[in-house]
Amino acid sequence: MDCSFEKLVQYLDKSLDLDGQLEVLNHIDVCHSCRDAIFYISRDRDASLFRYRPYRERVSAR
């Protein structure tokens, strides 16, 4: 597998089949930049889930 941002995102979204998941896992074992990308993508996604929004902003968004 060559470096593919799209495949990394699909891996994190759990939308790859088993062969695709294994391909990504084998790739990130040898590719430090993709391993770092997986870390930063997942960290940024998790942080955005817990972003503080004032009550007024949450209510007006409905």
C-alpha positions in Angstrom: 0.0 0.0 0.0 1.2 3.5 -0.8 0.5 6.3 1.6 -3.2 7.2 1.2 -4.9 9.7 3.4 -8.3 8.5 2.2 -7.5 4.9 3.3 -6.4 6.2 6.7 -9.7 8.0 7.2 -11.6 4.9 6.0 -9.7 2.8 8.6 -10.6 5.2 11.4 -14.2 5.3 10.2 -14.2 1.5 10.3 -15.5 1.4 6.7 -12.7 -1.0 5.4 -13.2 -4.7 5.1 -10.8 -7.0 7.0 -8.2 -7.1 4.2 -8.2 -3.3 4.0 -7.8 -3.0 7.7 -4.9 -5.4 7.7 -3.3 -3.6 4.8 -3.4 -0.3 6.7 -2.1 -1.9 9.9 0.8 -3.4 8.0 1.5 -0.1 6.3 1.6 1.9 9.5 4.0 -0.6 11.0 6.6 0.6 8.5 5.5 4.2 7.6 6.1 6.7 10.4 4.3 9.5 8.6 1.0 7.5 8.2 1.3 6.3 11.8 1.6 10.0 12.9 -1.3 11.0 10.7 -3.5 8.3 12.2 -2.7 9.6 15.7 -3.3 13.3 14.8 -6.5 12.6 12.9 -8.0 10.6 15.7 -6.9 13.0 18.3 -8.4 16.0 16.5 -11.7 14.1 15.9 -11.9 13.2 19.6 -11.2 16.7 20.7 -13.9 18.2 18.5 -16.5 15.9 20.1 -15.8 17.5 23.5 -15.5 21.1 22.5 -17.3 23.3 25.0 -20.2 25.2 23.7 -22.2 27.6 25.9 -25.8 26.7 26.6 -27.1 29.6 24.6 -25.2 28.4 21.5 -26.5 24.9 21.9 -30.1 26.0 22.2 -30.0 28.4 19.3 -28.5 25.7 17.1 -31.7 23.6 17.3 
